Amino acid sequence: MLRTNDPNPQLDYELVCIEHMVEPNHFLRHVEKYIDFDFILDKVRHLYSESNGRPSLDPIVFFKMLLIGYLYNIRSERELERVVNDTVSFRWFLRLGLTGRAPDHSTFSWNRKHRFQDTTIFQDIFDQIVKQAIDHRMVGGRLLVTDSTHIKANANNGRYEKRELTYTPLEYLQELENAVNEDREQFGKKPFPPEEEVETKTIKVSLTDPDSGYLNRDGKPEGFHYLDHRTVDHKNNIITDCHVTAGNVNDSVVYIERLEHQLSKFNFQSTIEAVALDSGYWTPYVCHKTSKLEIMAVIPDRQSRDHGVFQKDRFTYDAQKNVYICPGNQELAYRTTSRKGLREYRSNPETCTQCPLLSSCTNNRSNQRTIQRHVWEEDKERVTANRESDTGKAIYKFRSQTIERSFADAKVLHGLRYCRFRGRDKVQMQVLMTATAQNIKKIAMHLARQAG
């Protein structure tokens, strides 16, 4: 039987309770039940006056409303204000009631640009949520999986200028220099004097967002981007760290610093057993530091071109004699150690000229083969053995289930494909809030399932 809603009930007055208008199993009910937001007050108290000025917006309401924007991928703060006013479940979560107005969008932009600028509040909130996950035993701290993903900068790829920038030597270079000089002295060579050369490089700098970097990698979109260097714990895929750099920064540059940050911040020193990384992290320094920390690093080697000659693995290193043995059973003797930490071993060209394997061994006009061995080669070999072991192969498979899925969720469900803001610090805030939203979602749903 056909029926219409007449008369119109939209103007009727009703006695209702907002608590009854939100479904019992609504996701935000789980968030409210299992996530403790009270710590926010202590984190921001020093940023507010205790006695002067007008009463502020409750900081917990401020961050919970921001959280709604990242949970539901609401990119605009104006749109967030409108949606909160129109959505009963959001009003319930923010404790606004049915008639209270959502905070004005300008409140968010003012706090972001003034009160919270140059503070660590977003990092503090992220860290505290991770600690709540640890308290709920959702983080094992045994296997950490790290990778980076590109985020399209809010910048025009066509508006840039080329600049010659001066690069400060990386911190690890001092450690490498010490290792090189010790190695040279061991073999009777003079140590290198401190390097005074300053490295310069010409790069594209965006005129719209100078903090971004021009990304130009195989298989990646070309243009101005940022990189989110992210680490997840494999137990429940909780994000334990995220750090933003320009898009032209190599993944390995910031890795050790971020790893050590997590070890100290979350006390992973007592639990960490292994890390899984992709080939972008295959550097002697990463191999050396993870070995020094007694962590099993699983990193695939970068594929090298053979150029039609024997690869290095066809040569055997004799540690006692400090020589390499070629496939023709001849010795390649040590010559020197370069400033980059590479020992050079060279064959005897007179012997090589008579060798039937010469054409398969070298294309050198002087009929001489050179093999390089890094001063941290033993650490590299240890990581190679990790990768080729059954345990290493099993660990590496976790990448597709953990870090790659975390990035996919961030981009598809939470809008991390594009930068909402300009400037590295603001993009860092976006990344931290996105990761916080992902972690809160996992904690709330996991505990809700456990409770039945």
MARBA-512273 format. One line per 2 residues: their letters; for each residue x, y, z of C-alpha. Coordinates in pm, 1 decimal. Each point is the difference from the previous one (the first is absolute). Last residue first. Example, Ala and Ser with C-alpha at 12.3 -4.5 7.8 and 13.67 -1.06 7.14 Angstrom:
BEGIN
sa> 1367.0 -106.0 714.0 | -137.0 -344.0 66.0
END
This chain:
BEGIN
ga> 3326.8 -968.8 2183.7 | 243.7 178.0 232.8
qr> 289.0 -117.0 -217.5 | -173.5 135.3 -309.6
al> -46.1 339.8 168.2 | 365.0 -1.6 107.4
hm> 117.4 -53.4 -357.1 | -246.7 253.4 -143.3
ai> 106.8 276.4 238.9 | 373.6 -66.5 -28.6
kk> -3.8 -26.8 -379.0 | -204.7 317.9 -50.3
in> 216.4 188.6 247.2 | 312.1 -109.8 -188.2
qa> -136.8 112.1 -336.6 | -111.4 335.2 142.5
ta> 341.9 52.9 159.8 | 168.2 -81.0 -331.8
tm> -213.0 259.7 -178.3 | 62.9 252.7 277.5
lv> 374.9 -57.7 -21.7 | 1.1 27.0 -380.0
qm> -201.7 321.9 2.7 | 222.5 151.3 270.5
qv> 311.9 -94.6 -197.9 | -159.9 169.7 -302.1
kd> -32.8 314.3 211.7 | 364.3 -17.6 108.4
rg> 125.4 -62.9 -356.8 | -176.5 296.0 -156.1
rf> -321.3 16.3 -196.4 | -325.6 -156.8 114.1
rc> -253.6 -266.2 -94.8 | 268.0 -215.9 -158.1
yr> -135.3 -264.0 -238.1 | -18.4 -380.7 5.6
lg> -43.5 9.6 376.1 | -379.1 31.4 -27.5
hl> -107.3 -228.7 283.8 | -168.1 -299.2 -163.8
vk> 190.5 -46.5 -326.4 | 334.5 156.0 89.7
ad> 36.3 -103.2 362.7 | -155.9 -341.5 -63.5
af> 248.7 -70.5 -279.5 | 292.4 120.7 212.8
sr> -95.4 -233.6 284.5 | -50.9 -287.2 -244.4
ei> 351.0 45.8 -135.6 | 142.9 20.3 351.6
tq> -170.6 -311.1 134.2 | -128.5 -286.2 -212.0
sr> 222.5 68.8 -302.0 | 303.1 49.1 223.8
fk> -59.8 -321.3 196.1 | 152.9 -196.9 -286.7
yi> 341.8 135.0 99.7 | -17.1 -181.9 333.1
ak> -60.5 -339.6 -162.0 | 293.8 48.2 -236.4
gt> 221.3 106.1 290.2 | -96.9 -304.1 205.7
ds> 78.0 -233.0 -289.8 | 341.4 164.7 -39.6
er> 93.7 195.2 -313.9 | -81.0 341.2 147.0
na> 186.4 -64.0 322.8 | 305.8 -124.1 -191.0
tv> -1.2 322.8 -202.0 | -25.3 197.7 325.0
re> 306.8 -181.2 135.1 | 186.3 59.8 -325.2
kd> -71.8 372.3 27.0 | 127.9 1.9 358.4
ee> 316.3 -180.1 -109.1 | 41.6 255.5 -279.1
wv> 22.2 291.3 244.8 | 343.2 107.4 -129.2
hr> -151.1 -44.0 -345.1 | 155.5 -242.2 -246.8
qi> 71.3 96.5 -360.0 | 122.4 -239.6 -267.8
tr> 221.2 109.9 -289.7 | 82.0 -217.8 -300.9
qn> 300.0 77.0 -221.7 | 39.2 -60.8 -371.0
sr> 126.5 356.1 -54.8 | -285.8 63.0 -241.5
nn> -251.6 -99.2 268.8 | -286.8 -210.6 -134.7
tc> 35.7 -242.9 288.9 | -76.0 -352.8 120.5
ss> -179.4 -182.3 -280.1 | 251.3 114.1 -264.6
ll> 289.3 -91.7 231.0 | -118.9 -353.8 77.9
pc> 276.0 -167.5 -208.9 | 262.4 181.4 216.3
qt> 329.5 97.8 -168.1 | -72.7 374.3 7.4
ct> -129.8 -33.8 356.8 | 340.7 -108.7 130.6
ep> 174.8 302.1 -148.8 | -286.9 223.3 113.6
ns> 51.9 -100.8 366.1 | -339.3 40.5 167.8
ry> -119.1 294.7 201.5 | -166.2 32.9 340.4
er> -139.0 339.1 101.6 | -134.4 68.1 348.3
lg> -303.4 226.3 -4.7 | -74.0 229.7 293.6
kr> -99.7 307.0 -199.6 | 340.4 155.6 76.4
st> 160.1 -282.6 -194.8 | 187.6 -296.5 145.6
tr> 309.4 -113.8 -191.0 | 166.9 -275.7 -203.7
ya> -100.8 -340.7 137.2 | 99.7 -291.7 -223.7
le> -223.9 -195.0 -239.1 | 117.5 -360.2 17.7
qn> -34.1 -260.2 -275.9 | -220.5 -311.5 15.0
gp> -148.6 57.0 -347.3 | -338.5 73.5 160.4
ci> 177.1 284.9 188.8 | 135.5 -18.1 354.8
yv> -26.1 328.0 193.6 | 277.4 103.1 237.0
nk> 33.0 95.8 365.9 | 228.1 -298.7 75.8
qa> -194.2 -108.1 307.7 | -331.4 137.0 -127.8
dy> 5.5 -194.8 -327.4 | -290.3 140.0 -204.0
tf> -138.7 -219.6 -275.5 | -92.0 140.3 -342.9
rd> -307.7 -122.0 -189.7 | -211.5 215.5 233.9
kq> 156.1 309.0 -157.5 | -169.6 -64.2 -332.3
fv> 183.3 -151.8 -295.4 | -29.2 202.1 -320.7
gh> -272.5 75.3 -257.4 | -72.5 351.6 128.0
dr> -133.8 -168.0 317.8 | -247.2 268.8 93.9
sq> -71.8 30.6 369.5 | -328.8 -72.3 174.4
rd> -26.8 177.6 331.9 | 17.0 -248.5 283.9
pi> -316.0 -90.4 188.8 | -4.5 109.4 366.5
va> -77.5 -218.9 303.0 | 175.4 150.9 302.5
mi> 42.0 -224.3 305.2 | 70.6 248.1 277.9
el> 314.9 -22.9 211.5 | 21.4 381.1 29.8
ks> 343.3 -15.7 -164.7 | -146.6 -217.6 -274.2
tk> -276.3 255.2 -53.8 | 263.5 275.6 -11.4
hc> 226.8 -172.2 -252.0 | -273.6 -111.1 -240.7
vy> -152.9 348.5 7.8 | 345.9 150.9 -58.9
pt> 91.2 -235.5 -283.5 | -317.1 95.1 -189.2
wy> -300.7 -209.0 -101.0 | -282.7 221.0 128.2
gs> -154.0 54.4 -342.6 | -0.1 -378.5 -43.6
dl> -302.4 -42.9 226.5 | 5.4 -28.3 377.4
av> -90.4 -260.8 261.8 | 127.2 42.5 356.4
ae> 81.7 -272.1 251.5 | 29.2 -88.7 368.2
it> -118.4 301.0 198.5 | -127.6 -80.2 350.8
sq> 232.5 154.1 259.7 | 109.0 293.4 -214.3
fn> -366.6 63.8 -89.2 | -34.5 239.8 292.8
fk> -272.2 203.4 -173.7 | 186.0 331.9 -31.7
sl> 352.2 -147.6 12.8 | -30.8 -269.0 -267.3
qh> -236.1 218.5 -200.7 | 246.0 290.1 -22.4
el> 283.2 -243.1 -81.9 | -198.2 -120.7 -301.7
re> -75.4 357.1 -108.0 | 368.1 99.4 10.0
iy> 99.7 -321.7 -178.0 | -250.3 57.4 -280.6
vv> 49.7 368.6 -82.6 | 244.8 -33.7 -290.5
sd> -107.8 -350.7 -108.0 | -315.4 115.4 -177.4
nv> 185.7 242.5 -225.6 | -126.0 358.7 12.2
ng> -141.0 144.4 -325.2 | -363.2 -1.5 114.7
at> 64.5 233.7 290.8 | -18.3 -163.5 340.9
vh> -282.1 -106.9 230.8 | 36.9 -238.6 294.8
cd> -240.3 -268.7 112.6 | 55.4 -233.1 293.6
ti> -168.6 -281.5 191.6 | -290.5 -73.8 -235.3
in> -197.6 -293.6 143.0 | -9.7 -286.8 -249.6
nk> -136.4 -245.0 257.4 | 308.4 -215.2 69.4
hd> 216.9 135.6 -284.7 | 86.2 330.9 163.8
vt> -10.9 276.4 -257.7 | 261.6 251.8 -113.5
rh> -61.5 292.9 -233.2 | 217.2 237.0 -201.6
dl> -262.3 228.3 -157.8 | 163.9 162.1 -301.3
yh> -94.8 340.2 -138.7 | -60.8 72.4 -364.4
fg> 79.3 232.9 -287.3 | -10.4 -177.1 -335.3
ep> 51.6 -333.8 -169.4 | -234.4 -283.7 88.4
kg> 187.8 -308.7 123.8 | 98.0 -316.2 -189.8
dr> 363.1 103.6 -33.6 | 73.2 299.7 216.1
nl> -14.0 374.6 -68.3 | -154.1 179.7 296.0
yg> 59.6 375.4 18.2 | 2.4 98.8 365.8
sd> -245.9 192.9 215.1 | 116.5 268.5 243.3
pd> -5.3 267.0 -273.8 | -379.5 -23.8 -35.5
tl> -125.7 230.7 -275.8 | 334.5 106.1 -149.9
sv> 106.6 -364.4 -7.2 | 374.6 -61.1 6.7
ki> 160.1 -208.3 -275.6 | 349.6 -118.2 90.7
tk> 362.3 91.8 -68.4 | 240.1 -171.8 238.9
te> 283.9 116.6 217.9 | 228.3 -205.9 221.5
ve> 236.1 193.2 223.5 | 361.2 -116.5 -6.3
ee> 181.7 22.0 330.8 | 59.4 -369.7 54.0
pp> 200.9 -66.4 315.0 | 345.0 -136.4 -94.3
fp> 2.7 -357.8 -130.5 | 197.7 -254.9 199.0
kk> 335.7 -115.3 -142.6 | 9.3 -360.4 -115.8
gf> 175.5 -284.5 182.7 | -276.6 -258.5 -29.6
qe> -147.3 54.8 346.5 | 50.6 374.6 -42.4
rd> -229.0 -5.0 -302.5 | -271.0 -192.4 186.0
en> 12.6 231.4 300.1 | -22.4 296.1 -237.2
va> -302.4 -146.3 -177.1 | -182.8 -85.1 325.4
ne> 53.5 352.8 132.6 | -123.3 150.4 -326.4
le> -307.6 -225.0 9.0 | -90.2 115.7 350.8
ql> 46.7 360.4 -108.9 | -210.1 -70.4 -309.5
ye> -287.1 -120.6 222.3 | -95.9 357.0 82.5
lp> -70.9 90.5 -360.5 | 220.2 264.9 -158.0
ty> -183.6 333.0 -39.0 | -120.8 51.1 -354.7
tl> 33.3 328.2 -186.4 | -279.9 77.8 -242.2
er> 21.5 119.4 -358.3 | -345.8 114.0 -96.8
ke> -223.8 -71.1 -295.7 | -332.6 179.1 4.2
yr> -351.2 -134.0 21.9 | -353.8 55.5 -117.3
gn> -87.3 -277.3 -245.9 | -63.2 -269.9 260.0
na> -261.9 222.7 165.3 | -9.1 -67.7 373.3
na> -220.9 -159.1 264.7 | 247.8 -285.7 26.2
ki> -99.0 -348.5 -113.1 | 80.8 -243.9 279.4
ht> 262.5 -266.5 -68.6 | 30.1 -314.6 208.7
sd> 280.0 -120.8 223.4 | 81.9 -338.1 150.2
tv> 53.6 -161.5 339.6 | -101.1 -328.2 165.1
ll> 74.9 -51.3 369.4 | 18.2 -352.1 144.0
rg> 27.0 -64.5 374.8 | -177.1 303.8 148.9
gv> -309.7 -209.7 62.7 | -259.1 276.0 -15.4
mr> -367.7 -77.6 70.4 | 66.1 -78.5 364.5
hd> -269.6 246.5 115.6 | 271.6 204.6 173.3
ia> 195.9 1.3 -327.8 | -306.1 135.1 -183.6
qk> -29.3 270.9 265.3 | 368.8 78.7 -53.5
vi> -67.0 40.7 -372.9 | -281.3 243.7 85.8
qd> 243.9 196.5 217.1 | 256.6 19.1 -279.7
fi> -254.9 141.6 -246.6 | -119.3 256.8 253.6
dq> 356.5 109.0 74.0 | 83.4 25.4 -371.6
fi> -305.8 222.2 -49.2 | 95.7 211.9 301.9
tt> 365.0 45.5 -95.6 | -19.5 379.1 -23.7
dq> 120.3 240.1 -270.7 | -359.0 98.5 -85.2
fr> -256.1 -122.1 251.8 | -136.4 334.4 121.0
hk> 53.3 200.4 -317.7 | -52.5 -157.7 -341.5
rn> -174.1 -319.1 113.7 | -201.6 176.6 269.5
ws> -113.4 268.3 -244.4 | -86.5 -250.2 -275.0
ft> -205.7 -210.1 238.5 | -189.9 289.5 153.8
sh> -74.6 133.9 -348.4 | -209.9 -310.9 -66.1
dp> -246.1 105.3 269.6 | -54.9 -245.1 283.5
ar> -315.5 -209.6 -49.7 | -319.3 160.2 124.3
gt> -196.4 -142.2 290.9 | -362.1 -97.9 -62.2
lg> 5.3 -377.8 -11.7 | 264.7 -55.0 265.7
lr> 357.4 113.3 -54.5 | 166.0 -291.1 177.0
lf> 265.9 -36.1 -274.9 | -85.7 -368.6 -57.5
wr> -373.1 72.7 27.2 | 22.7 284.2 -251.2
fs> 191.3 -227.6 -238.5 | -268.1 -267.6 35.9
vt> -274.6 257.2 -66.7 | 145.7 127.3 -326.6
dn> -106.7 336.7 -146.4 | 202.6 237.8 219.8
vv> 301.9 -230.9 -26.7 | -33.0 -4.3 -379.0
re> -8.6 379.8 -24.3 | 305.2 53.5 222.5
le> 193.4 -269.8 -186.5 | -90.3 160.5 -332.9
re> 150.0 328.4 116.2 | 302.6 -193.8 127.2
sr> 41.9 -152.6 -345.6 | 144.1 -347.9 -57.1
in> -267.1 -218.0 158.1 | 158.6 -343.6 -26.0
yl> -229.6 -170.7 253.7 | 263.6 -86.4 259.6
yg> 207.5 306.5 -87.6 | -280.7 252.7 42.2
il> -134.0 -181.5 305.0 | 345.9 28.8 158.0
lm> -5.6 377.2 -43.6 | -329.4 -1.2 191.5
kf> 158.3 -213.1 272.3 | 297.4 237.5 9.4
fv> -210.7 311.8 56.6 | -244.4 -173.5 234.7
ip> 295.0 -108.9 216.1 | 142.0 352.9 -10.9
dl> -330.9 140.5 137.7 | -54.4 322.1 -194.8
sp> 145.9 284.3 198.1 | -149.3 212.4 276.3
rg> 77.5 364.7 -78.0 | 329.1 152.5 103.7
ns> 213.0 -16.5 313.0 | 12.9 -237.2 299.3
es> 159.6 -335.9 -84.8 | 137.3 107.6 -337.4
yl> 27.6 -279.1 -253.7 | 302.4 -161.3 -168.7
hr> 132.1 -150.4 325.7 | -320.3 -204.9 34.4
vk> 43.2 -164.7 -339.8 | 147.7 -340.2 92.9
dl> -177.5 -17.3 336.4 | -338.1 55.1 -163.8
if> 73.2 -253.8 -274.4 | 47.3 -279.2 256.2
df> -378.6 -13.9 43.9 | -49.7 -157.1 -343.3
di> -13.7 -362.8 116.1 | -105.2 -227.9 -283.8
yk> -206.6 -311.6 76.0 | -352.4 121.8 68.2
ev> -11.4 315.2 -212.1 | 161.9 -179.2 -294.7
hr> -240.8 -291.9 32.7 | -296.2 239.6 8.6
lf> 147.0 171.1 -306.8 | -28.9 -327.1 -192.1
hn> -373.4 -28.3 63.8 | -95.6 -326.1 171.4
pe> -278.6 143.6 218.5 | -130.2 220.1 -285.0
vm> -12.5 371.1 80.0 | -343.8 159.9 41.7
he> -64.0 -133.1 350.4 | 290.4 197.7 148.4
ic> -132.6 313.2 -172.5 | -303.8 -8.1 228.5
vl> -337.1 100.5 -144.6 | -307.9 203.9 97.0
ey> -157.2 92.1 -332.6 | -114.8 327.4 -155.5
dl> -152.8 -35.5 -346.3 | 125.5 213.4 -288.4
qp> 130.6 -289.0 -209.5 | -314.8 -207.9 58.4
np> -163.4 96.6 -336.7 | -367.8 -100.8 -2.4
dn> 20.1 -221.7 -188.1 | 268.0 -264.1 -26.5
tr> -135.0 -183.2 -302.6 | -154.1 -349.5 -37.0
lm> -66.6 -235.3 -289.3 | -141.6 -336.2 104.4
END
